[in-house]
Amino acid sequence: MPSTQAYRRSAALKTDGVQPSPDAGHAFSLSEQQAVYRAIYERRDMRHFSGGSVPDAQLQRLLSAAHHAPSVGFMQPWRFIRVRSRALRESLHALVEQERLLTAQALGEREDDFMQLKVQGVLDAAEVLVVALPPGREAHVFGRRTLPEMDLASSACAIQNLWLAARAEGLGMGWVSIFCPVQLGQLLQMPAGSKPVAILCLGPVHAFYDQPMLQAEKWARRAALSDMVFEDRWGQPAPSISDA
């Protein structure tokens, strides 16, 4: 398994060849660019946490980073519920475990492999945040008339902002989506029309995974970039894109 240091070197190499743009005044410094790319490449979907705490000022910074995400029509469709009650956490854990069993059954021949995976850190993480879409989203038509799911896409941008900021500050975060949204909404007394989309586990970790956990567990592998980028039409390779 590649070491964290190897991943850091890899992230740095991806910016070593950066050349000043014609208007370099808009670019971050090289060290700042490398810091951004490092956060991207070393972000992990964490499942193992070491307890501890997240100071309120730090949590405020992270949530502010999330709140500065882009959103379609500037609708800002994210709401965060901080779950501090131990009893509520145990109920969240039970909801995830209930869905974990149902997901395993739906996976057929991969059921046993799935059951070996750790899929949550709800009881171990310093903080648990539930991200939800608010009611009244139908009033936002700008950018959503033909793609109403852009509210969810916008909320995912907020989650990614929080994730990268957390990694930059040395905190781990994991996105849990294995739950029944109706049951979770009822548990948190959410209003009609709202919808929970993520349980985020956040806090200190003993160490970050050297590579994505599901890749280390041989559940899946990162696809080649060249298989993901087309030119002019679907399926036509983009010759300028490599897997280096």
Salt bridges, closest charged atoms under 4 A:
ASP23 OD2 - HIS26 NE2 2.97
GLU42 OE2 - ARG8 NE 3.30
GLU42 OE2 - ARG38 NE 3.17
GLU42 OE1 - ARG167 NH2 2.80
ASP45 OD1 - ARG47 NH1 2.79
ASP56 OD1 - ARG82 NH2 3.41
GLU90 OE2 - ARG86 NE 3.64
GLU97 OE1 - ARG100 NH2 3.10
ASP124 OD2 - LYS118 NZ 3.63
GLU127 OE2 - ARG82 NH2 2.72
ASP151 OD2 - ARG137 NE 2.63
ASP151 OD2 - ARG144 NH2 3.20
GLU169 OE1 - ARG61 NH2 2.76
